[in-house]
Amino acid sequence: HKSSGSLLYMGEEPLDRSRLAQSAGLVRFFSPKEILNFLGFPRNFILPKDMELKHRYKVVGNSIAVTVASQLLRLLLHGEGAERLNSLEEAPPRSQEEVD
C-alpha cells in the first residue's frame, strides 16, 4: 500500500507506538482540506468535487505553502524583503587557521 502522509492522533495519553492496536480509532490522516488550510490556502479554496480522493491527496501533496510562495515572489519580482533575507544569512564557517 502506497499510503503516506501526516497522521493526527486524537488520544489523551501519549501515543505508544509499540501498542498501536490500543489506539484504533484515535489516529487518522489529515484531510486534503486540512492540509490546504495548513499551507495557507484561502478558506473558500476548494478542489473539484468530481476529483477522486486519491487525486486530491496527490494535488495537495504537490502544493507549497501560499505564504512562502508569496514571499518568494515578492523577493524575486520586487526585491521586497531582501534586506531582511541578507541579515539572516550566516557567515561561512571559519577555518582552523583563521581561528589560530
C-alpha positions as CSV (number, residue, x, y, z in Angstrom):
1,H,0.0,0.0,0.0
2,K,1.4,3.4,-1.0
3,S,-0.2,5.5,1.7
4,S,1.9,8.1,3.3
5,G,1.2,11.4,4.9
6,S,0.8,13.1,8.2
7,L,-1.3,11.5,10.8
8,L,-3.4,13.1,13.5
9,Y,-3.5,11.3,16.9
10,M,-6.6,12.4,18.9
11,G,-6.0,10.4,22.1
12,E,-5.5,11.9,25.6
13,E,-2.4,9.9,26.5
14,P,0.8,9.9,24.6
15,L,0.9,7.5,21.6
16,D,2.6,4.2,22.5
17,R,4.0,3.1,19.1
18,S,4.7,-0.4,20.5
19,R,1.0,-0.9,21.2
20,L,-0.7,0.8,18.2
21,A,-3.8,-1.5,18.4
22,Q,-4.8,0.3,21.6
23,S,-5.1,3.5,19.5
24,A,-7.6,2.1,17.0
25,G,-10.0,4.9,16.0
26,L,-7.8,7.6,17.5
27,V,-5.4,8.0,14.6
28,R,-6.4,9.4,11.2
29,F,-4.9,11.1,8.1
30,F,-5.3,14.8,7.8
31,S,-7.9,15.5,5.1
32,P,-6.9,17.3,1.9
33,K,-8.8,20.4,3.1
34,E,-7.0,20.4,6.4
35,I,-3.7,20.2,4.6
36,L,-4.7,23.1,2.3
37,N,-5.5,25.1,5.5
38,F,-2.1,24.4,6.9
39,L,-0.5,25.6,3.7
40,G,-2.3,28.9,3.9
41,F,-4.8,28.5,1.1
42,P,-7.9,30.7,1.4
43,R,-10.8,29.1,3.3
44,N,-13.0,29.4,0.2
45,F,-10.5,27.5,-1.9
46,I,-12.0,24.1,-3.0
47,L,-10.8,21.3,-5.2
48,P,-13.2,20.0,-7.9
49,K,-16.0,17.9,-6.4
50,D,-15.6,15.2,-9.0
51,M,-11.9,14.7,-8.3
52,E,-11.2,11.3,-6.7
53,L,-9.9,11.4,-3.1
54,K,-6.6,9.9,-4.1
55,H,-6.0,12.6,-6.6
56,R,-6.9,15.3,-4.1
57,Y,-4.2,13.9,-1.8
58,K,-1.7,13.9,-4.8
59,V,-2.6,17.5,-5.8
60,V,-2.3,18.8,-2.2
61,G,0.9,16.8,-1.6
62,N,2.5,18.6,-4.6
63,S,1.5,22.0,-3.2
64,I,3.6,24.6,-1.5
65,A,2.7,27.0,1.3
66,V,0.9,30.1,-0.1
67,T,2.7,32.3,2.4
68,V,6.2,31.0,1.3
69,A,5.3,31.4,-2.4
70,S,4.1,34.9,-2.0
71,Q,7.2,36.0,0.0
72,L,9.5,34.4,-2.6
73,L,7.6,36.1,-5.5
74,R,7.8,39.5,-3.7
75,L,11.5,39.0,-3.2
76,L,12.2,37.8,-6.8
77,L,10.0,40.2,-8.6
78,H,10.1,43.3,-6.5
79,G,13.2,42.9,-4.3
80,E,11.0,43.3,-1.2
81,G,12.4,41.7,1.9
82,A,16.0,41.4,0.5
83,E,17.5,43.4,3.4
84,R,15.9,41.0,6.0
85,L,17.0,38.0,4.0
86,N,20.5,39.3,3.8
87,S,20.5,39.9,7.6
88,L,19.6,36.3,8.2
89,E,22.5,35.0,6.1
90,E,25.2,33.3,8.1
91,A,28.8,33.9,7.6
92,P,30.7,30.8,6.2
93,P,32.4,28.7,8.9
94,R,35.9,29.9,9.7
95,S,38.9,27.6,9.0
96,Q,41.1,26.4,11.9
97,E,43.9,28.6,10.5
98,E,41.7,31.7,10.8
99,V,40.8,30.8,14.4
100,D,44.5,30.5,15.5
